[in-house]
Amino acid sequence: MRILFVGDVVGRAGRAAVSDHLPGLVRDWALDLVVVNGENAAGGFGITEAIYQELCDAGADAVTLGNHAWDQREALVFIERAPRLVRPTNFPRGTPGRGAALVETKTGARALVINAIGRVFMTPFDDPFAGIGAELEACPLRESADAIIVDIHCEATSEKQALGFFCDGRASLVVGTHTHVPTADHQILPGGTAYMTDAGMTGDYDSVIGMQKDEPLRRFTSGIPSSRFEPAAGAATLSGVAVETDDATGLAVKVAPVRIGGRLSPAMPEFWQG
């Protein structure tokens, strides 16, 4: 199975990069499954129903969230009628929506998409290890799902790495989101799970993690906020990770970073090139 995970889409620039590049990647790379983190897609904060549909129309088979899940209040309502929108599984009991979704891939296979939020340097929600573990036990790889993708929305790299090893051998891909900076540690763990600490953001990198620079700089240098953060509006880089799995096991056999457009050096999976 060919899987593409697209890192946090930030604002209009990030959405434009998805619309410009993703349909062609689905076609040219013969992608089976695309998962997009969309929690910053609406002006940098949250997601709306129209934007969720826009991402799906561009080729996303599932859209994951994170700590900004409810910044757009409508998400609390429309998530119930958006079966491919996945919020963190370790949000408190009774939270609207779902923390995992079994979706049909473009070729008719079954893929489980799990989203979890970290607790280190973040709001301490329920245990992400227990939450992810319960989802993996309820829908095991090879038995109930042909592929499993886990989006771990965490601040601390150590927590992401620990969750990666916790899932090793039980998931096809464990990928970190939230910090908006792509890491260089893409690898296949000993048990066969592809891993990357952070997929990076799909947004304008002439910015402070996707936001126009003036206000973050003002707050860092003076400690005084003067306006709200606004997404940077320049050309965006589509950032993510590409994985190919073994159809017999659901585990990864190839992994590579993806960076297209914008300011960052380009990166493509050589194993899918002509």
N, C-alpha and C positions, 0 to 999 in steps of 0.2 A: 504494500500500500504506500502511496506517495502522499505525504502530509506536509502542509505548510502552516506554521503558526506565525501570526503577525502580531508584533508587539504593540503596546498601548497607542491607540490612535488618538492624537491630540488635536482637537479643534478642526476648523475648516481646512487648514493646510494638510493635516493628516488624512482627512476624509477624501480630499482631492487626490492624494497619492494612492489611496486604496482604489478609488474609481478609475484612475488613469492606468494603474499597473496590474491590479489583481485579475481582471477578466482575461488579459493576455497570458498571465502566468498559469491560470487554470487550464487554458488551452494548450500553451506551448509545452508545459511540463506535465501535461496529462495528470493533473492533481486529482486524487481521490477524496481528500478531506482538507478543508481550510477552516482554521479556528482563528478568530480575531478578538483581541482584547479591546473592548469599546468603552471602558469606564471614564475616559477623558474626552470622548468624541464630541460632546455638546459644549462648545465653548471652553473646553478644558476641564469641565466638571460634570460628570454624569452622562446619561444617554437619554434620548427621546425615542418615542416609537417610530417617528419618521426616519431617524438616523439608524435605528436598528434595522429597519426595512431596507434602507439604502445599503448598509453593509451586506445584508443577505443577498440583495439584488446583484451586488458586485461579485459575489462568489463565496461568501462566508457560509459555512454549514452550521456553525455555532458561534456565539458571541459571549465572551466572558466579561466579568465585572471586577470590582474590588472595593476599596474604601470609599470611592465616590459613587457607589451604586445608586444612592437615593438623593443625590444632589439635585436632580431634576425630579420633582415630586411625582410627576406623572408615571415614573418608572414603578412606583409602588403599586400602581393599578395595572398598567399594560403588561407587566411581566407575567401576569397570570394567563394572558392570551398569547404569549410569545414563547413557544415551547423550546426554541433554540437559544434563549437568553438565559445564561447561567450565572447566578450570584454565588458568593462564597458559601460553601456547605456548612461552615462552622459559625455562621450568623446564628443568633439565638433562636430557639424553638418558637415557631409561630410567625417567623419572618416570611413575607410573601415570596413566591417564586420557588425555585429549585436550586440545589447546590450541585447537581449532576444531571446530565441529560444523555440519553441513549439516542443518537441521531443516525439517520441513514446517510451513508456516504454517496458520492456522485455515481458510484458503481454498484450500489445496493448492499454494501457491507454494513456492519454495525460498529459504531464508534461511541465509546463512552467518554464524555467530556466532563471533567471535574474541576471546580474552582474552589480555592481555599485562601484564606487571608491569615497572615502571620500575626504573632503576638509580640515579638521583640521590637521595641521602639514604635509600636502601633497600639491602637485601642485593643485591650486584651479580651477578645471574643473567646468563644469556646476553643478547645484544643484542636488545632488543625490536624495533628497526627491521628487522633481518634476519629475525626470527621472523615478524613481521606480513607483511613483504614476501613471504616464501615462501608464506604462506597465501593471499595475494591473487593471486599468480601461479598457484597450483595450482587456484584456483576463482575465475576472474575474474567481476566483475560483468557482468550481461547475458548472458554466454556460459554460465556454469555456475550462477549464483545470481541470483535476482530482487531480492534485497536483501542487503547486507552490513552487519553491526553490529560495531563494534570497541569493546570495553571496555578502556580503558587505566588500569590500577590503579597510579597514580603519586603520589608525594609532591610533586614539583616541578611548578608550573604551566608552567614553560618547557618541560619535557620533554613534558608533555601537548600543549601547543600545537605543538611541533615534530612530534610524531607525527600530530597532526591534519592538518598541511600535507603530511606524508609520504604520507598516505592520500587526500588530496584528489583527487576525480575517480575514485577506485577503490573507495570505500565509500559506503554510504548515510548512515551515522551513525558518528561517532567521539565517544565520551563518556568523560569521566574519572570515576573513582571513587577511594575510599580516604580522602580528607580530610574527608568527612562534612559539608561546608558547601557549599550550592548557590551557584554563581556566576551572574553576570548577563550572561554573554557568549555566550548561545545565538545562533547565526548560521549562515548557509549560506556556506561558504568559496567562493572564486572558481571552483573546479572542480566545485561542485555537491554537496559533502559537508556534511551538517549536523554541527555541532560545539558542544560545551559542555564547559568545562574541568572542572567537577564537577557531577554530578547531585544532590549532596547525599545525606543519609542518610534512610532510612525508619525513624524512631525518635523518641524523646522529646527535643525540643530544650531542655528545662529540664535541661541536662546539660553535661558536657564531652565533646564528640563522641560522645554516646550513653551515656556512663558516669555513674553517680551522682557528684555533684560533690565530696564530702568527700575521698575518697582522692586524686584528681588534685590538688586544692588543697593537701592535706597534702604531697604529693611536690614540688609546685612551690615551696612556701614553706619546707619544711624539708629536702628532699632525702632524706627517710627514708620508705620504704614501710612501711605497717603492716598492709595487708590487700590482697586481690586486687581488681581492678576488677570492679564489678558494673553491669550495664546499668540505666539509668534506666527506671522502670516507669510513668511517666505517659503521657498520651495522646500518640500518635505522629503525626507528619506524614508522609504518603506523598509522597516527593519524587522527581522524575524529569524526563524530557524526552519530548515528543511530536513525532513526525516524520511527515510525509506525503511519499511518494515518487512520482515519475513512473513509471508501469508500463512505459513504453517504454525508459527509461534506467536505472532503479533509483536515480537520484540524487534528492536532496531538493528539494522545492518549498516546504515549509513546516516551521517548527520553532518550538516554544514550550515554556517551562518548565511543570512540573506540581507543584503543592503542594496537598495536600488534608488537612484535619483538623489537630489539634494546635495548636501555638503560632504557626507561621509564617503570614504573610499568604497567603491562597489565591491560586492561579494556575491557570488553565485554558486550554487551546487554544481560542481563540475560533472558529477555523475548523472545529471539530467540534461547536459548540453549535447546537442546534435550528435 
